[in-house]
Amino acid sequence: MLSRFMKTTGTALAALPAVLLAFLLAACAPEAPKEAETVPPKLTLTPARFEDLPGWQTDTQADALDAFAKSCGKLVVQPADRALGAAGRIADWIAPCEALARVPRGDHGAARAFFETWFLPYAAADNDKPEGLFTGYYEAELRGSALAGGRYSVPLYRKPDDLVMVDLGEFRDAMRGERIAGRVVDGRLRPYEDRAKIEDGALRGRGLEMVWVDDPVDAFFLHIQGSGRVVMEDGSVVRVGYDGQNGHPYVAIGRELIARGALTRETVSMQSIRDWLDAHPAEAADLMNRNPSFVFFRPLTGEGPVGAQGVALTPGRSLAVDRSFVPYGVPVWLDAQDPLDAAARVRRLMVAQDTGGAIRGVVRGDVFWGHGPEAELRAGKMRSPGRYHLLIPRAVAPVG
């Protein structure tokens, strides 16, 4: 899957007194062009109709119903007056979530009617830009052992007990969705070790190793995906999921490979990056360390990997979003280029249930494709332009 870089000198001028030099430069130089103003990102919502959603009548919305039900379970237990940005308040979601229980499962017509009855679609844009980037992620599969030894030399770490993760939105509304992490030293929050230091042994000897895997590249991509299945030597499967991050920004190593000329924007994908790492083992560790972000894991039980909303993700129906703009639990109608066929579209109802370090922007999403070879292929290839509509309860009048 998968998401975050002339000076001229003149000896003649240098010999002039500083004041005179400044005067001459100011008097003779042409007026500098004004820099274009940077427009801050802003979610704008434009009312639409369900007939405006390409593919709405042919999607199998019942496949998204259980995903939405999981989100409802998280929404309805929150204070009714809690604000959800453009999606209203928790109170606005209680009636739709209660009505969900009366919708027969597996009936796509009934599911479609449910969403049309309780929601209205709004075209989302970043100011006046409706198109954005959509990527994919999946549940990775690795080979592992409970003990280090032989080929099993790469640890997956549990979250250290001195790691402090801070949700800045709890302190400032303007920072909603922003997080930082570190450790407290002498009463102040300091940066935690980056990937290079951790890989060099900064956490060794603290008993944090949860499982050992046999491939550092597999482990690196697991950090990007956030969850995975580790097939143990005896054939059993240990599922692991995201449990924290060291607070350093995510850096996409694909950009570094493009800058080196090793890949192009057209050829970069998870598969091409992996091929390069496998083909250049002497340089692989240094390249991976260019991404200072490091993820910690916990064992998972239950039906699937758990997203940031705290619910099990549904393959093809769960979407990771930038929580600064899109609240968890909101149904999203996605219309994006198919990662395996540029002439086809991915048009389906999804639910915002996760986020990620590289998922930043108003019109930005990461599709969870599940696990297995096809999921890995779709996730690795997906860098699709697309748009989406947010489905907002009819009781809400979003401010766009």
C-alpha positions as CSV (number, residue, x, y, z in Angstrom):
1,M,0.0,0.0,0.0
2,L,0.5,2.2,2.4
3,S,1.5,7.8,3.3
4,R,4.5,11.3,4.0
5,F,11.7,17.1,1.0
6,M,21.3,29.7,-5.3
7,K,22.9,31.3,-3.6
8,T,25.0,33.6,-5.8
9,T,28.0,35.7,-4.7
10,G,29.7,38.6,-6.5
11,T,33.1,39.8,-5.5
12,A,32.4,43.3,-6.8
13,L,29.2,43.6,-4.8
14,A,30.8,42.0,-1.7
15,A,33.4,44.8,-1.6
16,L,30.7,47.6,-1.2
17,P,29.7,48.8,2.2
18,A,26.7,47.0,3.5
19,V,24.4,50.0,3.7
20,L,25.3,51.2,0.1
21,L,24.9,47.6,-1.2
22,A,21.5,47.3,0.3
23,F,20.4,50.6,-1.2
24,L,21.7,49.7,-4.7
25,L,20.0,46.3,-4.6
26,A,16.7,47.8,-3.5
27,A,16.8,50.6,-6.1
28,C,18.0,48.6,-9.1
29,A,16.4,45.2,-8.6
30,P,13.1,44.7,-10.3
31,E,10.1,44.3,-8.0
32,A,9.9,40.7,-6.8
33,P,6.8,38.9,-8.0
34,K,4.4,38.2,-5.2
35,E,4.3,34.7,-4.1
36,A,1.1,32.8,-4.7
37,E,-0.9,32.6,-1.6
38,T,-1.1,29.1,-0.1
39,V,-4.7,28.2,0.3
40,P,-5.1,26.1,3.5
41,P,-6.9,22.8,3.0
42,K,-10.7,23.0,3.6
43,L,-13.4,20.5,3.3
44,T,-16.2,21.9,1.1
45,L,-19.5,19.9,0.7
46,T,-21.9,20.4,-2.2
47,P,-25.4,18.8,-2.0
48,A,-25.9,16.1,-4.6
49,R,-28.5,13.4,-5.4
50,F,-28.1,9.7,-5.3
51,E,-28.7,9.7,-9.0
52,D,-25.5,11.7,-9.3
53,L,-23.4,8.9,-7.9
54,P,-22.0,6.8,-10.8
55,G,-22.7,3.2,-10.1
56,W,-24.9,3.7,-7.1
57,Q,-27.7,1.6,-8.6
58,T,-25.4,-1.4,-9.3
59,D,-23.3,-1.5,-6.2
60,T,-24.0,-4.3,-3.7
61,Q,-24.5,-1.9,-0.7
62,A,-25.5,-4.8,1.6
63,D,-21.7,-5.7,1.6
64,A,-21.1,-2.3,3.4
65,L,-24.0,-2.7,5.8
66,D,-22.1,-4.8,8.4
67,A,-19.1,-2.4,8.2
68,F,-21.4,0.5,8.9
69,A,-23.0,-1.4,11.8
70,K,-19.6,-1.8,13.4
71,S,-19.1,1.9,13.3
72,C,-22.6,2.6,14.7
73,G,-21.6,0.5,17.7
74,K,-18.8,3.0,18.4
75,L,-20.9,6.1,17.6
76,V,-24.0,5.6,19.7
77,V,-22.1,5.1,23.0
78,Q,-20.6,8.5,22.7
79,P,-22.1,11.7,24.3
80,A,-25.0,12.9,22.1
81,D,-23.7,16.4,21.9
82,R,-20.2,15.5,20.7
83,A,-19.5,17.3,17.4
84,L,-18.5,15.5,14.3
85,G,-17.5,18.4,12.2
86,A,-19.5,18.7,8.9
87,A,-21.2,15.4,9.9
88,G,-23.2,17.0,12.7
89,R,-23.4,15.6,16.2
90,I,-23.6,12.1,17.6
91,A,-27.3,12.7,18.3
92,D,-27.9,13.0,14.5
93,W,-26.6,9.4,14.0
94,I,-28.6,7.7,16.7
95,A,-31.8,7.3,14.6
96,P,-30.1,5.9,11.5
97,C,-28.0,3.5,13.6
98,E,-31.1,2.3,15.4
99,A,-33.0,1.8,12.1
100,L,-30.0,-0.2,10.8
101,A,-31.1,-3.2,12.9
102,R,-34.4,-3.5,10.9
103,V,-32.6,-3.8,7.5
104,P,-32.4,-7.5,6.3
105,R,-28.8,-8.6,5.8
106,G,-27.8,-9.6,2.3
107,D,-30.6,-7.7,0.6
108,H,-28.9,-5.1,-1.6
109,G,-32.1,-3.3,-2.5
110,A,-33.0,-2.9,1.2
111,A,-29.6,-1.7,2.0
112,R,-29.7,0.9,-0.8
113,A,-33.1,2.0,0.4
114,F,-31.8,2.4,4.0
115,F,-29.0,4.7,3.0
116,E,-31.3,6.7,0.6
117,T,-33.9,7.1,3.4
118,W,-31.5,8.3,6.2
119,F,-28.7,10.0,4.4
120,L,-28.0,12.6,1.7
121,P,-24.9,12.6,-0.5
122,Y,-22.5,15.6,-0.6
123,A,-19.7,15.9,-3.1
124,A,-16.5,16.5,-1.1
125,A,-13.7,18.8,-2.3
126,D,-10.6,20.6,-1.0
127,N,-11.8,24.1,-1.5
128,D,-12.7,23.9,-5.2
129,K,-10.7,20.7,-6.0
130,P,-12.8,17.6,-6.0
131,E,-10.2,15.1,-7.2
132,G,-7.6,13.5,-4.9
133,L,-5.4,10.5,-4.5
134,F,-6.6,7.0,-3.3
135,T,-4.2,4.3,-2.4
136,G,-4.7,0.8,-0.9
137,Y,-3.4,-1.4,1.9
138,Y,-3.8,-5.0,2.9
139,E,-3.2,-7.5,5.7
140,A,0.3,-8.7,5.0
141,E,1.5,-12.3,5.5
142,L,4.9,-13.0,7.0
143,R,6.8,-16.1,8.2
144,G,7.8,-16.1,11.9
145,S,8.9,-17.8,15.1
146,A,8.4,-17.2,18.7
147,L,12.1,-17.4,19.3
148,A,15.1,-15.7,17.6
149,G,17.4,-18.0,15.7
150,G,18.5,-19.0,12.3
151,R,16.7,-17.1,9.6
152,Y,14.3,-15.6,12.2
153,S,16.3,-12.5,13.1
154,V,13.9,-9.5,12.6
155,P,11.8,-8.6,15.7
156,L,8.3,-7.2,15.7
157,Y,8.1,-5.0,18.8
158,R,5.4,-4.4,21.3
159,K,4.7,-0.8,22.3
160,P,7.3,0.4,24.9
161,D,5.8,1.4,28.2
162,D,7.6,4.7,28.1
163,L,6.1,5.7,24.7
164,V,3.7,8.6,25.2
165,M,1.2,9.1,22.4
166,V,-0.7,12.5,22.4
167,D,-3.9,13.3,20.5
168,L,-3.4,17.1,20.0
169,G,-7.1,17.5,19.1
170,E,-7.8,17.0,22.8
171,F,-6.0,20.2,23.5
172,R,-6.9,22.4,20.5
173,D,-9.8,22.0,18.2
174,A,-7.7,23.3,15.3
175,M,-5.4,20.3,15.8
176,R,-8.2,17.7,15.6
177,G,-6.7,14.5,13.9
178,E,-3.1,15.5,14.7
179,R,-0.9,13.3,16.9
180,I,2.5,13.3,18.3
181,A,4.5,10.8,20.3
182,G,7.7,10.7,22.4
183,R,9.0,10.0,25.8
184,V,9.0,12.2,28.9
185,V,12.5,13.2,30.0
186,D,13.0,15.6,32.9
187,G,9.3,16.6,32.7
188,R,9.4,17.4,29.0
189,L,8.2,15.3,26.0
190,R,11.2,14.4,23.9
191,P,11.4,12.6,20.5
192,Y,11.5,8.9,20.6
193,E,14.3,6.9,18.8
194,D,13.8,6.8,15.0
195,R,13.8,3.7,12.8
196,A,17.6,3.7,12.3
197,K,18.3,3.7,16.1
198,I,15.7,1.1,16.8
199,E,17.0,-1.2,14.0
200,D,20.5,-0.6,15.5
201,G,19.3,-2.1,18.8
202,A,18.0,0.9,20.9
203,L,15.2,-1.3,22.3
204,R,17.2,-4.5,22.6
205,G,17.1,-6.2,26.0
206,R,13.8,-4.8,27.1
207,G,11.7,-7.8,26.4
208,L,9.6,-6.1,23.8
209,E,10.1,-8.7,21.0
210,M,6.6,-10.2,20.3
211,V,7.6,-12.5,17.4
212,W,10.6,-12.9,15.1
213,V,10.2,-12.9,11.3
214,D,12.6,-13.9,8.6
215,D,12.6,-11.0,6.2
216,P,13.4,-7.3,7.0
217,V,11.6,-6.1,3.9
218,D,8.5,-8.0,4.8
219,A,8.7,-6.4,8.3
220,F,9.2,-2.9,6.7
221,F,6.0,-3.3,4.6
222,L,4.1,-4.6,7.6
223,H,4.9,-1.3,9.3
224,I,3.4,0.5,6.3
225,Q,0.3,-1.7,6.2
226,G,-0.3,-1.7,10.0
227,S,-1.5,-5.2,10.4
228,G,-0.6,-8.7,9.2
229,R,-0.7,-12.5,9.7
230,V,2.5,-14.2,10.8
231,V,2.6,-17.9,9.9
232,M,4.6,-19.6,12.5
233,E,6.9,-22.6,12.1
234,D,4.2,-25.0,13.4
235,G,1.6,-23.7,10.9
236,S,-0.4,-21.6,13.4
237,V,-1.1,-18.0,12.6
238,V,-0.5,-15.0,14.9
239,R,-2.3,-11.9,13.8
240,V,-0.7,-8.6,14.7
241,G,-2.0,-5.1,14.5
242,Y,-0.9,-1.5,15.0
243,D,-0.5,-0.4,18.6
244,G,1.5,2.7,18.4
245,Q,4.2,4.7,16.5
246,N,7.4,6.4,17.5
247,G,6.1,9.9,16.5
248,H,8.5,10.5,13.6
249,P,6.9,11.5,10.3
250,Y,6.3,8.9,7.6
251,V,8.6,9.2,4.6
252,A,7.8,7.4,1.4
253,I,11.0,5.6,0.2
254,G,9.5,5.4,-3.3
255,R,10.1,9.2,-3.6
256,E,13.7,8.6,-2.8
257,L,14.0,5.9,-5.5
258,I,12.3,8.3,-8.0
259,A,14.8,11.1,-7.0
260,R,17.7,8.6,-7.6
261,G,16.3,7.7,-11.0
262,A,15.8,4.1,-10.0
263,L,12.1,4.3,-10.5
264,T,9.7,6.8,-12.2
265,R,6.3,8.1,-11.0
266,E,4.7,5.8,-13.5
267,T,6.5,2.7,-12.3
268,V,6.6,3.2,-8.6
269,S,4.5,0.8,-6.6
270,M,4.9,-1.5,-3.6
271,Q,5.9,-4.3,-5.9
272,S,8.6,-2.2,-7.8
273,I,10.0,-0.9,-4.5
274,R,10.2,-4.4,-3.1
275,D,11.9,-5.6,-6.3
276,W,14.5,-2.9,-5.9
277,L,15.1,-3.7,-2.2
278,D,15.5,-7.4,-3.0
279,A,17.9,-6.6,-5.8
280,H,20.1,-4.2,-3.7
281,P,20.5,-6.0,-0.3
282,A,23.6,-3.9,0.6
283,E,21.6,-0.6,0.2
284,A,18.2,-1.8,1.4
285,A,18.7,-1.1,5.1
286,D,19.9,2.4,4.5
287,L,17.0,3.2,2.2
288,M,14.4,1.8,4.6
289,N,15.9,3.9,7.4
290,R,15.2,7.0,5.3
291,N,11.7,6.5,6.7
292,P,12.2,7.3,10.4
293,S,8.7,6.2,11.4
294,F,8.5,3.0,13.3
295,V,5.4,1.0,14.3
296,F,4.7,-1.1,17.3
297,F,2.3,-4.1,17.3
298,R,0.0,-6.1,19.5
299,P,-1.5,-9.5,19.0
300,L,-5.0,-9.5,17.5
301,T,-7.9,-11.8,18.1
302,G,-11.3,-11.8,16.3
303,E,-12.5,-11.5,12.8
304,G,-10.0,-9.1,11.2
305,P,-7.4,-6.3,11.6
306,V,-8.7,-3.4,13.7
307,G,-8.8,0.1,12.3
308,A,-8.2,3.3,14.2
309,Q,-11.9,3.6,15.0
310,G,-11.5,0.4,17.0
311,V,-13.6,-1.9,14.8
312,A,-12.6,-4.9,12.6
313,L,-12.0,-3.7,9.0
314,T,-14.1,-5.1,6.2
315,P,-12.2,-5.9,2.9
316,G,-13.1,-3.6,0.1
317,R,-15.5,-1.6,2.3
318,S,-13.3,0.0,5.0
319,L,-11.5,3.3,4.1
320,A,-8.7,5.0,5.9
321,V,-9.2,8.8,5.8
322,D,-7.7,12.0,7.2
323,R,-9.6,12.4,10.4
324,S,-8.9,16.1,10.4
325,F,-11.6,16.3,7.7
326,V,-13.7,13.1,7.7
327,P,-15.0,11.6,11.0
328,Y,-14.9,7.9,11.6
329,G,-18.1,6.1,10.8
330,V,-19.2,8.3,7.9
331,P,-20.3,6.3,4.8
332,V,-18.3,7.3,1.8
333,W,-19.2,6.8,-1.9
334,L,-15.9,6.2,-3.7
335,D,-15.3,6.7,-7.4
336,A,-11.7,6.1,-8.3
337,Q,-9.6,4.5,-11.1
338,D,-9.3,0.8,-10.8
339,P,-5.6,0.0,-9.8
340,L,-5.5,-3.0,-12.2
341,D,-7.4,-1.4,-15.2
342,A,-7.0,2.3,-16.0
343,A,-10.2,2.1,-18.1
344,A,-12.3,0.7,-15.2
345,R,-13.5,2.4,-12.0
346,V,-13.8,1.3,-8.3
347,R,-17.3,2.6,-7.4
348,R,-18.6,1.4,-4.1
349,L,-20.0,2.4,-0.7
350,M,-17.3,2.4,2.0
351,V,-17.1,3.5,5.6
352,A,-14.4,5.7,7.1
353,Q,-12.9,3.5,9.8
354,D,-9.2,4.0,9.8
355,T,-6.3,6.4,9.3
356,G,-2.6,6.3,8.6
357,G,0.6,8.4,8.7
358,A,0.5,9.0,5.0
359,I,-3.2,9.7,4.7
360,R,-3.2,13.5,4.7
361,G,-5.6,15.7,2.8
362,V,-9.2,16.5,2.2
363,V,-9.9,14.2,-0.7
364,R,-7.5,11.4,0.3
365,G,-8.2,7.7,1.1
366,D,-6.6,4.3,1.6
367,V,-8.8,1.3,0.6
368,F,-8.4,-1.8,2.8
369,W,-8.4,-4.8,0.4
370,G,-8.1,-7.7,2.9
371,H,-5.4,-10.3,2.7
372,G,-4.0,-12.7,0.1
373,P,-2.3,-12.3,-3.2
374,E,-5.0,-10.3,-5.0
375,A,-5.4,-8.0,-2.0
376,E,-1.6,-7.4,-2.0
377,L,-1.6,-6.8,-5.8
378,R,-4.4,-4.3,-5.6
379,A,-3.0,-2.5,-2.6
380,G,0.5,-2.3,-4.1
381,K,-0.7,-1.0,-7.4
382,M,-3.2,1.5,-6.2
383,R,-2.3,5.1,-6.7
384,S,-5.6,6.2,-8.2
385,P,-7.1,9.6,-8.9
386,G,-10.6,9.8,-7.7
387,R,-13.4,11.6,-5.9
388,Y,-15.8,10.8,-3.2
389,H,-19.2,11.8,-1.7
390,L,-19.9,11.8,2.0
391,L,-23.2,10.5,3.2
392,I,-24.5,12.7,5.9
393,P,-27.7,12.1,8.0
394,R,-30.6,14.0,6.6
395,A,-31.0,15.8,10.0
396,V,-27.7,17.6,9.4
397,A,-27.2,20.7,7.3
398,P,-23.4,20.6,6.6
399,V,-21.6,23.9,6.3
400,G,-19.6,23.7,3.0
